[in-house]
Amino acid sequence: MAEKKGVGHAYNVDFLNVVFAASSVFLFLSVVWMVWDDYDRQWKNTQREFAQLEYKVTQASLQQAARSVDRNKLAQLQSQQASARKNVQTNQAKVDDWEKKLKAVEARVFRQQQDANFAKATYDHDRYEFEAIRAEKGEAAAEKKGQRVRAEEAQLAQLNLQLEESLKERADLQKELGQYTGLVATIQKQIEEMNAERGRLSKRIDVLAPSAVKDYFRNAPLLDFMAPTIKVQQVILPNVVDDVNFTKVPKMDRCQTCHLAIDKKGYEKYPQPFTTHPNLSTYVGSDSPHPLDQIGCTVCHEGMGQSVSFRDTAHAPSTDKQKEEWEKKYHWEQPHLWDYPMLPAKMTEASCAKCH
């Protein structure tokens, strides 16, 4: 077969096409591998697992909240509310009349409040100028300004008096209207209080519910820079520092990236990393003396808080059996590049002496 060389070409063009095609495929696969290797992190899988667990736990809490509602009391309140609404409908003409009057009075109150506020601002300004002139030039020089200030003071007092009368009239109208509609509002408030926890959990369920956009699109490779739901969680403590040789940096704890339920109630029975911290009223809880956002984790537990991988965080096994388990499951090894490995759980309280 004849050599295929075009005029002016130093190499075989067909061979070059094969080389370029192969190198393009190789580079494409390398980029895909690079993107996926950067994207596929251990902590992301942990957060995906927790998202499913949190949805499950919240559903269970919602069912528990629904069961805890006193059905008999709720039915009684609903019956009373229906009777109260029927009473409102029976006296609808009076209710409409009171509401019309109340609306007119509220409009008047708004205007009078505005007038009083503007008059007060003008009075304060002129009173300041009057005091300044009197202090600098004496009573005689400030007499004209003083007359104006006294007139404004009298006008302001009159406006405030009119406002007080309108406010009293509004209160009387609200009281009259409340005889018909107040009971409905009171019962509705009681019903809402009974269903408050269930309502809160229902809203939380809506947020946690799986969806293609939230679970896949927003967390997809090359798109997860916009608004991902899976992301590193960290606490930065500017008043606590880590000595990293030749410099000190603010302590940064990213432990909650995996320990997502550490400050949440309801996960006490689940294994690590999804369990609740013991004794939340003392440690980590928002109302405890050691809240997570102010104390962090490694202040007490030690370890490398900046890391988000199991090996690099310098976890320390509590027993030889746990050590063997970690070596098999996580390829754990003794940390060599961090001076403060995590304390075993039974020794954590030794850190209390740092502050106390």
C-alpha positions as CSV (number, residue, x, y, z in Angstrom):
1,M,0.0,0.0,0.0
2,A,1.4,3.4,-1.0
3,E,2.6,5.7,1.8
4,K,-0.1,8.4,2.3
5,K,1.8,11.6,2.6
6,G,0.4,14.8,1.4
7,V,2.5,17.5,-0.1
8,G,4.3,19.3,2.6
9,H,3.6,16.8,5.4
10,A,6.4,15.2,7.3
11,Y,4.3,12.4,8.9
12,N,1.7,10.0,7.8
13,V,-1.6,11.8,8.2
14,D,-3.7,8.7,8.9
15,F,-1.4,7.6,11.7
16,L,-1.5,11.1,13.2
17,N,-5.3,11.0,13.1
18,V,-5.2,7.7,15.1
19,V,-2.8,9.2,17.6
20,F,-4.8,12.4,18.0
21,A,-8.0,10.4,18.4
22,A,-6.5,8.0,21.0
23,S,-5.0,10.9,23.0
24,S,-8.3,12.8,22.9
25,V,-10.1,9.8,24.3
26,F,-7.4,9.3,26.9
27,L,-7.6,13.0,28.0
28,F,-11.4,12.9,28.1
29,L,-11.4,9.8,30.3
30,S,-8.7,11.4,32.5
31,V,-10.8,14.5,33.0
32,V,-13.9,12.3,33.7
33,W,-11.9,10.3,36.2
34,M,-10.4,13.5,37.8
35,V,-13.8,15.1,38.2
36,W,-15.4,11.9,39.7
37,D,-12.4,11.3,42.0
38,D,-12.8,14.8,43.3
39,Y,-16.6,14.5,43.6
40,D,-16.9,11.1,45.2
41,R,-15.9,11.8,48.8
42,Q,-16.6,9.6,51.8
43,W,-18.3,12.3,53.7
44,K,-20.8,13.0,50.9
45,N,-22.0,9.4,51.1
46,T,-22.3,9.8,54.9
47,Q,-24.5,12.9,54.4
48,R,-26.6,11.1,51.8
49,E,-27.2,8.3,54.4
50,F,-28.1,10.8,57.1
51,A,-30.5,12.6,54.8
52,Q,-32.5,9.4,54.5
53,L,-32.2,8.7,58.2
54,E,-33.3,12.2,59.1
55,Y,-36.3,11.9,56.8
56,K,-37.2,8.6,58.5
57,V,-36.7,9.9,62.0
58,T,-38.8,13.0,61.3
59,Q,-41.6,10.9,59.9
60,A,-41.6,8.8,63.0
61,S,-41.6,12.0,65.1
62,L,-44.5,13.3,63.1
63,Q,-46.5,10.1,63.7
64,Q,-45.6,10.3,67.4
65,A,-46.7,14.0,67.6
66,A,-50.0,13.1,65.8
67,R,-50.6,10.3,68.4
68,S,-49.8,12.6,71.3
69,V,-52.6,15.0,70.4
70,D,-55.6,14.6,72.7
71,R,-58.3,13.7,70.1
72,N,-61.2,14.2,72.5
73,K,-60.0,17.7,73.5
74,L,-59.4,18.6,69.9
75,A,-62.8,17.4,68.8
76,Q,-64.3,19.4,71.7
77,L,-62.5,22.5,70.6
78,Q,-63.5,22.1,67.0
79,S,-67.1,21.7,68.1
80,Q,-66.9,24.8,70.2
81,Q,-65.3,26.7,67.3
82,A,-68.1,25.6,65.0
83,S,-70.7,26.9,67.5
84,A,-68.8,30.2,67.9
85,R,-68.6,30.6,64.1
86,K,-72.3,29.9,63.9
87,N,-72.9,32.6,66.5
88,V,-70.8,35.0,64.4
89,Q,-72.9,34.2,61.3
90,T,-76.1,34.7,63.2
91,N,-74.9,38.2,64.2
92,Q,-73.2,38.9,60.9
93,A,-74.9,42.2,60.4
94,K,-73.6,43.5,63.8
95,V,-70.2,42.1,63.1
96,D,-70.0,43.8,59.8
97,D,-71.1,47.1,61.4
98,W,-68.5,46.8,64.1
99,E,-65.7,45.9,61.6
100,K,-66.6,48.9,59.4
101,K,-66.5,51.2,62.4
102,L,-63.2,49.7,63.5
103,K,-61.7,50.0,60.1
104,A,-62.6,53.7,60.0
105,V,-61.1,54.3,63.5
106,E,-57.9,52.5,62.7
107,A,-57.5,54.7,59.6
108,R,-58.0,57.7,61.9
109,V,-55.5,56.4,64.4
110,F,-52.9,55.9,61.7
111,R,-53.3,59.5,60.5
112,Q,-53.3,60.9,64.0
113,Q,-50.2,58.9,64.9
114,Q,-48.4,60.3,61.8
115,D,-49.4,63.8,62.7
116,A,-48.2,63.4,66.3
117,N,-44.9,61.9,65.1
118,F,-44.3,64.7,62.7
119,A,-45.3,67.3,65.3
120,K,-43.0,65.7,67.8
121,A,-40.1,65.8,65.4
122,T,-40.6,69.5,64.6
123,Y,-41.0,70.3,68.3
124,D,-37.8,68.5,69.2
125,H,-35.9,70.3,66.5
126,D,-37.1,73.7,67.4
127,R,-36.7,73.0,71.1
128,Y,-33.1,72.2,70.5
129,E,-32.5,75.4,68.6
130,F,-34.3,77.4,71.3
131,E,-32.1,75.8,74.0
132,A,-29.0,76.5,72.0
133,I,-29.9,80.2,71.3
134,R,-30.8,80.8,75.0
135,A,-27.6,79.2,76.2
136,E,-25.5,81.3,73.8
137,K,-27.3,84.6,73.6
138,G,-29.6,84.7,76.6
139,E,-33.4,84.7,77.2
140,A,-34.2,87.9,75.3
141,A,-32.6,86.6,72.0
142,A,-34.5,83.3,72.4
143,E,-37.9,84.8,73.3
144,K,-39.4,84.6,69.8
145,K,-38.2,81.1,69.3
146,G,-39.5,80.2,72.7
147,Q,-43.0,81.4,71.8
148,R,-43.0,79.2,68.8
149,V,-41.8,76.2,70.8
150,R,-44.5,76.7,73.4
151,A,-47.1,76.8,70.7
152,E,-45.8,73.6,69.1
153,E,-45.8,72.0,72.6
154,A,-49.4,72.9,73.1
155,Q,-50.3,71.6,69.6
156,L,-48.4,68.4,70.3
157,A,-50.3,67.9,73.5
158,Q,-53.6,68.4,71.7
159,L,-52.6,65.9,69.0
160,N,-51.6,63.3,71.7
161,L,-54.9,63.8,73.5
162,Q,-56.8,63.2,70.2
163,L,-54.7,60.1,69.6
164,E,-55.4,58.8,73.1
165,E,-59.2,59.3,72.6
166,S,-59.0,57.4,69.2
167,L,-57.0,54.6,70.8
168,K,-59.6,54.3,73.5
169,E,-62.4,54.3,70.9
170,R,-60.5,51.6,69.0
171,A,-60.1,49.5,72.1
172,D,-63.8,49.8,72.9
173,L,-64.7,48.7,69.4
174,Q,-62.4,45.8,69.5
175,K,-63.9,44.7,72.8
176,E,-67.4,44.9,71.3
177,L,-66.3,43.0,68.2
178,G,-64.5,40.5,70.4
179,Q,-67.8,39.5,72.0
180,Y,-68.7,37.8,68.7
181,T,-65.3,37.0,67.1
182,G,-63.0,36.7,70.1
183,L,-64.1,33.2,71.0
184,V,-63.4,31.9,67.5
185,A,-59.9,33.4,67.6
186,T,-59.2,32.1,71.1
187,I,-60.3,28.5,70.2
188,Q,-58.3,28.7,67.0
189,K,-55.2,29.6,69.0
190,Q,-55.7,26.7,71.3
191,I,-56.1,24.3,68.3
192,E,-52.9,25.7,66.7
193,E,-51.0,25.2,70.0
194,M,-52.2,21.6,70.2
195,N,-51.0,21.1,66.6
196,A,-47.9,23.2,66.8
197,E,-45.4,20.4,66.9
198,R,-47.2,18.4,64.2
199,G,-47.2,21.5,62.0
200,R,-43.5,22.1,62.5
201,L,-42.6,18.6,61.7
202,S,-44.9,18.6,58.6
203,K,-43.0,21.6,57.3
204,R,-39.7,19.9,58.1
205,I,-40.9,16.8,56.2
206,D,-41.6,19.0,53.1
207,V,-38.0,20.3,53.3
208,L,-36.5,16.8,53.7
209,A,-38.6,15.0,51.2
210,P,-36.5,13.5,48.4
211,S,-36.5,15.2,45.0
212,A,-34.5,14.9,41.8
213,V,-33.6,18.6,41.9
214,K,-32.5,18.7,45.5
215,D,-30.8,15.3,45.7
216,Y,-29.2,15.0,42.3
217,F,-29.2,18.2,40.2
218,R,-28.0,20.5,42.9
219,N,-25.3,18.0,44.0
220,A,-24.2,16.9,40.6
221,P,-20.6,17.0,39.5
222,L,-19.6,20.5,38.2
223,L,-23.0,21.9,39.4
224,D,-22.5,21.5,43.1
225,F,-20.8,24.9,43.4
226,M,-24.1,26.7,43.2
227,A,-26.5,25.6,46.0
228,P,-25.6,22.1,47.1
229,T,-27.5,20.3,50.0
230,I,-24.4,18.2,50.6
231,K,-21.6,20.3,51.8
232,V,-18.9,20.6,54.5
233,Q,-20.2,21.8,57.9
234,Q,-17.7,23.7,59.9
235,V,-17.3,25.8,63.1
236,I,-14.5,28.4,63.3
237,L,-13.4,29.5,66.7
238,P,-11.4,32.7,66.3
239,N,-10.5,32.9,70.0
240,V,-9.1,29.3,70.0
241,V,-6.1,28.6,67.9
242,D,-4.2,25.5,66.6
243,D,-0.4,25.6,66.5
244,V,0.6,24.3,63.1
245,N,4.4,24.9,63.4
246,F,5.7,28.5,63.0
247,T,2.2,29.9,63.0
248,K,-1.1,29.7,64.8
249,V,-4.5,29.6,63.0
250,P,-8.1,29.8,64.3
251,K,-9.4,26.4,65.3
252,M,-11.6,25.0,62.6
253,D,-13.8,22.0,63.3
254,R,-15.5,20.1,60.5
255,C,-16.5,17.1,62.6
256,Q,-20.2,17.9,62.0
257,T,-19.8,17.2,58.3
258,C,-20.2,13.5,59.3
259,H,-21.5,13.8,62.8
260,L,-24.6,15.6,61.6
261,A,-26.9,14.6,64.5
262,I,-24.4,15.4,67.3
263,D,-26.5,18.3,68.6
264,K,-29.9,16.9,67.7
265,K,-32.3,15.1,70.0
266,G,-33.9,11.9,68.8
267,Y,-30.8,10.1,67.4
268,E,-29.6,8.6,70.7
269,K,-30.2,5.0,69.6
270,Y,-28.4,5.2,66.3
271,P,-24.7,4.3,65.9
272,Q,-21.9,6.6,65.0
273,P,-21.6,8.9,63.2
274,F,-25.3,9.5,63.4
275,T,-25.8,9.4,67.2
276,T,-26.6,12.3,69.5
277,H,-23.9,13.6,71.9
278,P,-24.5,12.4,75.4
279,N,-25.8,14.9,77.9
280,L,-26.9,17.6,75.5
281,S,-27.8,19.9,78.4
282,T,-24.2,20.0,79.4
283,Y,-22.3,19.5,76.1
284,V,-22.9,20.7,72.6
285,G,-26.6,21.6,73.0
286,S,-27.6,25.1,72.0
287,D,-28.7,25.9,75.6
288,S,-25.8,24.1,77.3
289,P,-22.7,25.8,78.8
290,H,-20.7,24.4,75.9
291,P,-22.6,25.1,72.7
292,L,-21.3,23.6,69.5
293,D,-20.9,26.9,67.7
294,Q,-18.7,28.4,70.5
295,I,-16.8,25.3,71.7
296,G,-16.5,23.1,68.7
297,C,-15.4,19.5,69.0
298,T,-11.6,19.2,69.1
299,V,-11.2,21.5,72.1
300,C,-12.4,18.5,74.1
301,H,-11.8,15.5,71.9
302,E,-8.6,16.6,70.2
303,G,-7.9,15.3,66.6
304,M,-7.5,17.1,63.4
305,G,-10.7,19.2,63.0
306,Q,-9.9,20.5,59.5
307,S,-10.1,17.1,57.9
308,V,-13.2,15.4,56.7
309,S,-11.9,11.9,56.1
310,F,-12.0,9.1,58.7
311,R,-8.2,8.4,58.6
312,D,-7.0,12.0,58.5
313,T,-9.1,13.2,61.4
314,A,-6.8,11.2,63.7
315,H,-9.6,9.1,65.3
316,A,-8.4,6.9,68.2
317,P,-9.9,3.5,68.9
318,S,-11.0,2.8,72.5
319,T,-10.2,-1.0,72.4
320,D,-8.0,-3.4,70.4
321,K,-11.1,-4.9,68.9
322,Q,-12.2,-1.5,67.6
323,K,-8.7,-0.9,66.3
324,E,-8.9,-4.2,64.3
325,E,-12.3,-3.3,63.0
326,W,-11.2,0.1,61.8
327,E,-8.1,-1.3,60.1
328,K,-10.3,-3.6,58.1
329,K,-13.2,-1.2,57.4
330,Y,-11.4,2.2,57.1
331,H,-7.8,1.2,56.5
332,W,-7.1,3.1,59.7
333,E,-3.5,3.6,60.9
334,Q,-1.8,5.6,63.7
335,P,-1.6,9.2,62.7
336,H,1.9,10.4,62.0
337,L,1.3,13.9,60.8
338,W,-0.7,15.4,63.6
339,D,0.6,16.0,67.1
340,Y,-2.8,15.8,68.9
341,P,-4.6,12.6,68.0
342,M,-8.2,12.2,69.2
343,L,-8.6,11.0,72.7
344,P,-10.3,7.7,73.3
345,A,-13.9,8.2,74.5
346,K,-13.1,7.1,78.1
347,M,-10.4,9.8,78.4
348,T,-12.2,12.8,76.9
349,E,-13.0,14.4,80.2
350,A,-9.2,14.9,80.7
351,S,-9.6,17.9,78.4
352,C,-11.8,19.7,81.0
353,A,-8.7,20.8,82.8
354,K,-7.8,23.0,79.8
355,C,-10.5,25.5,80.8
356,H,-11.5,24.5,84.3
